[in-house]
C-alpha cells in the first residue's frame, strides 16, 4: 500500500546511526504534512511575521562568501516572494536595495520552535519518529528558505549527524569525507561554535592557492522534494539552491561523542576569543560570525570548558580515546547535538544509539558494513565523483530516485554544473613573486604572518583533538 514505508523506524535508525557515507532516503515522508510547507503556505501561516534574510552576491569568485560579508534584512515571506518574482511592490520594501538578478536571499537556520512559538500544533507536521527518533519533531528542527543561488560556504558541523528533508525546489550538495579535511584548508575564522569552515570555494576552487584540493573526493547530489539526505558526522558540505524558491527542514541527531566534541569546542572558543580579542580592533577583521552574538570573556569560556569536561565524565562509559587523529583524518574526532547551536546545554543526553569508535571515520568503515546496508530504490548511495571531475568541484548527481538508481548501476553521473559565489575571508593572501627567495620559498624578511595564520594552526581540528585528549587524561588523573 501507499502508506507502507520501505523501512521500519527501527531499521531506519540503524541505517542512520551506522552508515558513514551520505545517502538519500526515498518514499519515507509521503504522508508528512510538512511536505505542504512551501513558501506560499508558510507565508500564510506566519501572517506578516518578519524573519531575517541573509543576502549575498551571485557574482562568481574564487573565495567563499562567508556570512560576515553578507547583508541582512528583516522581511516577511510575502515580501521575499514578491522580490523573487520581481514585483514592483518590493521597490520600497526591505529588498529594495538588492536587485534580484544580482543577489540571492536566504532565511537560513530558523528554529521552527521559535518562529512558530504561538502555533505549537504545527510541530506535529514533522515526524522524525519514522526515522526511529520518537521524541523528535518540528520543535527539534530548523527551517531553511532561499532563492536561487542561496548557499552556505563549505564547512563541517562539529556536532551532528544530519537529516535533511527537501520540501520545495532543489538543492545541490557538495559533500566531502572527513578524511579530506587537510585538503579543504580548515579555518575557524570566521568563528562560530560548531562550524569548521573551509577556505576553498568548492564551486570554483582556486587551485593555485589551494593545490591540495585536487586530492578531495567530492560526492555531489541534487536533493529533490520528498527526499531526505543523511549527512554523516563530520562530512564537509557546501549547499546551494538551484531553483527559484527552495524550502528545507533539517534536524541534527545527537550522538554520545558530543560530550567530547563540547570539550574540543570549548578549547577552541577559549583560544580564538583570547587571541582575536587581543588584536587591535581597528584592523577591521570581522572574525565573529553573525550567529555568535559577542565574544565571550575568558572567565565565561573557562566555566564553559569546565562544564564540558564535567559533562564528559558524567557520560555513561566515558573514556579518554586512545588514538589522536592523523593529518589525513583531522576532523574525524567530533560530533553533534539535537540542534546544532544548542551550545551550552552540556548536560543533555543524546537519544541516538552509541556508536563504536572504530566506525566513526569514513576511511575505516568496513566493506562488510556497507554490504549490510539495504541500498536500492528507497535508499540511494551518494557515490564519489571521478578524480578528474572532483578536483573541479563541478559535476552533480541528480537525485531523482529513478535517475540516481540508474546512474549508480551504470557507473556514470549527471551533467556538469558550475555556480559561483564571491567575497572575502581571512587576510593571508598568496605570497607575491617578488617576495620569494631564489629557491622559491617565501622571503622570511618580507613574509608577514597574521593572527589568523597562527590560529589556523593552533585550532586546527587535529591539534584541538589532541589537546582535548590530553586535557581529559589530565583531568581523569
C-alpha positions in Angstrom: 0.0 0.0 0.0 1.0 3.6 -0.5 1.2 4.2 3.3 3.7 1.4 3.8 7.2 2.8 4.2 10.2 0.9 2.8 11.9 0.7 6.2 10.6 0.4 9.8 11.6 3.1 12.2 14.0 0.7 13.9 15.7 -0.2 10.6 15.9 3.4 9.6 17.5 4.4 12.8 20.0 1.6 12.5 20.9 2.9 9.0 21.2 6.5 10.2 23.4 5.6 13.1 25.7 3.2 11.3 26.1 4.4 7.8 29.1 6.7 7.5 28.7 7.9 3.9 25.9 10.2 2.6 22.7 8.6 1.3 19.3 9.7 0.1 16.1 8.2 1.6 13.1 8.0 -0.8 9.5 7.2 -0.1 9.8 7.8 3.6 7.9 11.0 4.1 4.9 10.9 1.7 2.4 11.2 4.5 4.1 14.1 6.3 2.0 17.3 6.5 5.3 19.2 6.3 5.5 18.3 2.6 3.0 21.1 2.1 5.3 23.6 3.7 6.1 25.6 0.5 7.0 29.3 0.9 3.5 30.4 0.0 1.9 28.2 2.6 4.5 29.3 5.2 3.8 33.0 4.4 0.1 32.5 5.2 0.9 30.7 8.4 3.4 33.3 9.6 0.8 36.0 8.7 3.1 39.0 8.4 5.7 37.9 10.9 9.2 39.1 9.9 12.3 36.9 9.8 15.9 37.7 9.0 17.3 37.1 5.5 20.9 36.9 4.6 21.8 38.4 1.2 24.8 37.6 -1.0 26.0 38.4 -4.5 25.6 35.9 -7.3 29.0 37.0 -8.7 31.4 34.2 -9.4 34.6 34.4 -7.4 37.4 32.1 -6.2 36.8 32.6 -2.4 33.8 31.7 -0.3 31.1 34.2 0.6 31.2 33.9 4.4 28.3 35.2 6.5 30.4 38.1 7.8 30.5 39.6 4.3 26.8 39.3 3.6 24.0 41.9 4.1 20.9 41.3 6.3 17.3 42.4 6.2 14.2 41.8 8.2 11.3 40.9 6.0 8.1 38.9 5.7 7.9 35.8 3.5 5.3 37.7 1.4 7.9 40.4 0.7 10.5 37.8 -0.1 8.2 36.1 -2.6 7.3 39.4 -4.2 11.0 40.2 -4.5 11.9 36.9 -6.0 9.1 37.3 -8.6 10.2 40.8 -9.5 7.0 42.5 -8.4 7.0 46.4 -8.3 5.7 46.3 -4.7 9.1 45.4 -3.4 10.7 48.6 -4.8 10.1 50.4 -1.5 10.4 47.3 0.8 13.3 45.8 2.7 14.7 44.2 -0.5 14.6 47.5 -2.5 18.4 47.9 -2.4 19.0 44.4 -3.7 18.4 43.6 -7.4 17.1 40.1 -7.8 19.3 39.4 -10.8 22.4 40.2 -8.7 21.6 38.9 -5.3 20.3 35.8 -3.6 18.4 35.7 -0.2 18.5 33.1 2.4 16.3 32.8 5.5 18.6 30.1 6.8 18.8 28.3 10.1 15.4 29.3 11.6 14.4 27.2 14.6 10.8 26.1 14.0 10.2 26.2 17.7 10.9 29.9 17.7 9.2 31.1 14.6 6.1 29.1 15.3 6.1 29.5 19.1 2.5 30.7 19.0 1.4 27.7 16.8 2.9 24.6 18.6 0.4 22.3 16.8 2.5 22.8 13.6 5.4 20.9 15.2 3.5 17.6 14.6 3.8 18.1 10.8 7.3 16.8 11.0 7.6 13.2 12.1 11.2 12.1 12.6 9.7 9.2 14.5 9.5 7.5 11.1 13.4 7.5 11.2 13.5 6.0 14.7 13.5 9.1 16.8 10.1 9.2 18.5 10.8 12.3 20.6 11.8 14.4 17.7 9.5 16.5 15.6 9.2 20.1 14.4 10.3 21.5 17.7 13.7 19.9 17.3 14.1 21.0 13.7 15.2 24.0 11.7 13.8 25.7 8.5 15.7 27.0 5.5 14.1 29.2 2.8 16.1 30.6 0.0 16.2 31.9 -3.6 18.2 30.6 -6.5 21.9 30.8 -5.7 21.5 31.0 -1.9 24.3 29.0 -0.4 26.2 28.1 2.7 30.1 28.0 2.5 31.7 24.6 2.7 32.0 23.5 6.3 31.7 20.6 8.7 29.5 20.5 11.7 31.3 19.8 15.0 28.0 18.5 16.3 25.8 16.3 14.4 24.6 13.6 12.2 22.2 15.5 9.9 18.9 14.5 8.4 17.6 17.0 5.7 14.1 16.9 4.2 13.7 18.8 0.9 10.2 20.4 0.7 10.2 22.8 -2.2 12.7 23.3 -5.1 16.0 21.5 -5.3 19.3 22.0 -3.6 22.7 20.7 -4.7 25.0 19.3 -2.0 28.8 19.0 -2.5 30.0 16.6 0.2 33.5 15.5 1.2 34.5 12.8 3.6 36.2 13.6 7.0 39.5 12.2 5.6 39.6 15.2 3.1 39.9 17.7 6.0 43.5 18.7 5.3 42.8 19.1 1.6 40.0 21.6 2.4 42.2 24.0 4.3 40.1 24.2 7.5 39.8 27.5 9.4 37.9 28.8 12.5 37.8 32.4 11.1 35.0 33.5 10.9 34.5 31.9 14.3 31.3 30.1 15.0 30.9 27.4 17.6 30.0 24.1 15.9 31.3 25.0 12.4 34.7 24.5 10.9 34.9 26.4 7.6 36.9 25.6 4.5 38.9 28.4 2.9 38.1 26.9 -0.5 35.1 27.9 -2.7 34.4 24.3 -3.8 32.1 25.5 -6.5 35.1 27.3 -8.2 38.3 26.4 -6.3 41.4 28.4 -6.6 43.8 25.5 -7.3 46.8 27.8 -7.4 46.2 28.9 -3.8 44.8 25.6 -2.6 46.5 22.9 -4.6 45.7 20.1 -2.2 42.0 20.5 -3.1 42.8 18.3 -6.1 43.1 15.4 -3.7 39.5 15.7 -2.4 36.8 13.1 -3.2 33.6 15.0 -4.0 30.2 13.4 -3.5 27.6 15.6 -5.3 23.9 15.1 -5.2 20.9 17.1 -6.1 18.1 16.8 -3.4 14.5 16.9 -4.7 11.2 17.4 -2.8 10.2 14.5 -0.8 13.7 13.1 -0.4 15.7 13.0 2.9 19.5 13.3 2.8 21.7 11.7 5.5 24.8 13.7 6.2 27.1 11.6 8.5 29.1 13.2 11.2 32.0 15.4 10.1 31.2 15.2 6.4 32.1 18.6 4.8 29.3 20.1 2.8 28.6 23.1 0.5 24.9 23.6 -0.3 23.3 25.8 -2.8 19.7 26.4 -4.0 19.3 25.8 -7.7 15.6 26.6 -8.1 13.9 30.0 -7.8 12.5 29.1 -4.3 13.7 26.3 -2.0 12.4 25.1 1.4 14.2 22.6 3.5 13.8 21.2 7.0 16.6 19.5 8.9 17.4 18.0 12.3 20.7 17.2 13.9 20.8 13.9 15.6 22.9 14.0 18.8 25.5 11.3 19.5 27.2 10.1 22.6 30.5 11.6 21.4 29.0 15.1 21.6 30.5 15.1 25.1 34.0 15.1 23.8 33.0 17.4 21.0 31.9 20.0 23.5 35.3 19.9 25.2 37.0 20.5 21.9 34.7 23.3 21.0 35.2 24.9 24.5 39.0 24.8 24.0 38.7 26.3 20.5 36.4 29.1 21.8 38.8 30.0 24.6 41.8 30.2 22.2 40.0 32.1 19.4 38.4 34.6 21.7 41.6 35.2 23.7 43.8 35.8 20.7 41.4 37.7 18.5 40.2 39.9 21.4 43.8 40.9 21.9 44.1 42.3 18.4 43.8 45.9 17.5 40.0 46.3 16.8 40.9 48.9 14.1 42.3 46.2 11.9 38.8 45.7 10.6 38.9 41.9 10.6 35.3 40.7 11.2 36.2 37.4 12.8 33.0 36.6 14.7 30.2 35.0 12.7 26.8 36.7 12.9 25.4 33.6 14.7 27.8 34.4 17.6 26.3 37.5 19.4 29.5 38.6 21.1 33.0 37.4 22.0 32.7 35.8 25.5 35.1 36.6 28.2 38.0 34.3 29.3 36.2 33.7 32.6 33.0 32.6 30.9 34.9 30.4 28.4 36.8 28.7 31.3 33.5 28.0 33.0 32.2 26.5 29.8 35.3 24.3 29.5 34.9 23.0 33.0 31.2 22.3 32.5 32.0 20.4 29.2 34.7 18.3 30.9 32.4 17.6 33.8 29.6 16.5 31.5 32.0 14.3 29.6 32.9 12.3 32.7 29.2 12.0 33.7 28.5 10.4 30.3 28.0 6.7 30.6 31.1 4.7 29.8 33.1 7.9 29.3 36.7 7.2 28.4 39.6 9.1 27.0 40.1 7.9 23.4 43.4 6.2 22.9 44.4 7.4 19.5 44.9 11.0 18.3 43.9 11.9 14.8 46.2 11.7 11.9 46.9 14.5 9.4 44.6 12.9 6.9 41.7 12.5 9.2 41.8 15.7 11.1 38.1 16.3 11.6 37.0 12.7 12.4 37.0 13.3 16.2 33.9 15.3 16.9 30.1 15.2 16.8 26.6 16.6 17.4 23.6 17.8 19.4 20.0 17.9 18.6 20.1 21.5 17.5 23.4 22.5 16.0 23.9 25.5 18.2 22.5 24.3 21.5 26.0 25.1 22.5 26.0 25.4 26.3 23.5 22.7 27.2 26.3 20.5 28.1 24.3 18.2 30.3 21.8 17.0 27.7 21.8 13.3 27.0 21.8 12.0 23.4 18.8 10.0 22.1 20.9 8.3 19.5 22.3 4.9 20.0 26.0 4.5 20.9 28.5 4.3 18.1 31.7 2.3 18.2 34.9 4.5 17.9 36.3 2.5 15.0 33.1 3.1 13.0 33.3 6.9 13.2 35.6 7.6 10.3 34.6 7.1 6.7 38.0 5.7 5.9 37.6 2.9 8.4 34.1 2.0 7.6 34.4 -1.7 6.6 33.2 -3.1 3.3 31.1 -5.8 5.1 29.2 -3.0 6.9 28.3 -1.4 3.6 27.1 -4.8 2.3 24.5 -4.9 5.0 23.0 -1.6 4.1 19.8 -2.1 2.0 20.7 0.2 -0.9 18.2 0.3 -3.7 15.3 2.4 -5.0 14.4 3.6 -1.4 18.0 4.3 -0.2 20.3 5.8 -2.8 24.0 5.7 -2.1 25.7 9.0 -2.9 28.8 7.9 -4.8 32.1 9.8 -5.2 32.9 11.7 -8.4 35.9 10.7 -10.5 39.3 12.2 -9.6 39.2 14.5 -12.6 35.8 16.0 -12.0 36.1 16.2 -8.2 39.1 18.5 -8.5 36.9 20.9 -10.4 34.1 20.8 -7.9 31.5 21.0 -10.7 29.9 17.7 -11.6 26.5 17.0 -10.0 24.4 13.8 -9.5 20.7 14.3 -10.0 19.0 12.5 -7.1 15.6 11.7 -8.6 15.1 8.2 -7.3 15.0 6.5 -10.7 17.8 8.6 -12.2 20.0 8.1 -9.2 19.5 4.3 -9.2 20.2 4.1 -12.9 23.3 6.3 -12.7 24.7 4.2 -9.8 24.1 0.9 -11.8 25.6 2.3 -14.9 28.5 3.9 -13.1 28.2 7.4 -14.5 27.0 10.8 -13.3 24.8 13.7 -14.3 25.5 16.8 -16.2 28.2 19.4 -15.3 27.1 22.4 -13.4 29.0 25.5 -12.3 27.7 28.1 -9.9 29.6 31.0 -8.4 30.0 32.6 -5.1 32.2 35.6 -4.1 33.8 37.7 -1.5 36.5 37.6 1.1 37.7 35.7 4.1 41.0 35.9 6.0 43.9 38.2 5.3 46.5 35.5 4.4 47.0 36.4 0.8 49.2 34.5 -1.7 52.9 35.5 -1.4 53.7 37.7 -4.4 56.5 36.5 -6.7 58.8 39.4 -5.8 58.7 38.3 -2.2 60.1 34.8 -3.0 63.7 33.7 -2.4 65.6 32.3 -5.4 64.8 28.7 -4.3 61.0 29.5 -4.4 60.5 29.8 -0.7 58.9 32.9 0.9 61.4 35.6 1.9 61.4 35.5 5.7 62.2 39.2 6.0 59.1 40.1 4.0 56.6 37.4 4.9 54.1 38.8 7.4 52.2 36.1 9.3 48.8 37.2 10.6 46.9 36.3 13.7 44.6 34.2 11.6 47.6 32.3 10.2 48.6 31.4 13.7 45.0 30.4 14.7 44.6 28.2 11.6 47.5 26.1 13.1 46.6 26.4 16.8 42.9 25.5 16.4 43.3 23.0 13.5 40.8 20.2 14.2 43.7 17.7 14.6 45.5 19.9 17.1 42.4 20.6 19.1 41.5 16.9 19.2 44.9 16.1 20.7 44.7 18.9 23.2 41.2 17.7 24.3 42.5 14.2 24.8 45.5 15.3 26.8 43.2 17.6 28.9 40.7 14.8 29.6 43.5 12.4 30.5 44.9 15.0 33.0 41.5 15.6 34.5 41.0 11.8 34.9 44.3 11.5 36.8 
